[in-house]
Amino acid sequence: MALATTISRPCTRCGQPVEAVLHQSYVIEDDASLQTILGNRFHLLDCAGCGERRAFEADFLVVDRPRNL
């Protein structure tokens, strides 16, 4: 089971509040979830106001279920 929380941070460009999902843990169950990790397609802030998209850093636990890691 993955653990995640919705957070709100101000956009660095326009200052508008932006909601994002902060993962405390992430479970790799198949190739699609592995590609999400490898492609850095999580921990992103997407501002609807100005279109700014940026990643944010946070520590999280990765569970590789098929490999029991």
C-alpha positions in Angstrom: 0.0 0.0 0.0 1.4 3.4 -1.0 1.2 6.4 1.4 0.5 9.8 0.0 -0.8 13.2 1.1 -2.1 16.2 -0.8 0.0 19.3 -0.1 -0.4 23.0 -1.2 2.6 25.2 -2.1 2.8 28.6 -3.8 3.8 28.7 -7.4 7.3 30.0 -7.7 6.4 32.1 -10.8 3.0 33.6 -9.9 2.4 32.8 -6.3 -0.9 31.1 -6.8 -1.5 28.1 -4.5 -0.8 24.7 -6.2 -1.9 21.3 -4.9 0.3 18.3 -5.5 0.6 14.7 -4.2 3.5 14.1 -1.8 4.4 10.4 -1.7 5.8 9.0 1.6 6.0 5.6 -0.1 5.5 4.3 -3.6 4.8 0.7 -4.7 6.2 -0.6 -7.9 3.7 -3.2 -9.1 4.2 -3.3 -12.9 6.2 -1.7 -15.7 4.0 1.4 -15.8 4.6 2.2 -12.1 8.4 1.6 -12.7 8.4 4.0 -15.6 6.7 6.6 -13.4 9.7 6.4 -11.0 12.3 6.3 -13.8 10.7 9.1 -15.7 10.4 11.5 -12.7 6.7 11.8 -13.3 5.7 12.3 -9.7 6.3 15.0 -7.0 5.3 17.7 -9.6 3.7 21.0 -9.1 1.5 22.1 -12.0 0.2 25.6 -11.8 -3.2 26.1 -13.5 -2.7 29.9 -13.4 0.5 30.4 -15.3 1.4 26.9 -16.6 4.6 26.6 -14.5 5.5 22.9 -14.0 8.3 22.0 -11.6 9.4 19.0 -9.5 9.9 19.2 -5.8 12.2 17.0 -3.8 11.1 14.8 -0.9 12.3 11.6 0.7 10.1 8.6 0.1 10.3 4.8 0.4 10.1 2.6 -2.8 8.7 -0.9 -2.5 9.4 -3.2 -5.5 6.7 -5.8 -5.0 7.5 -8.1 -7.9 11.1 -8.4 -6.6 10.2 -8.4 -2.9 12.6 -5.5 -2.2 
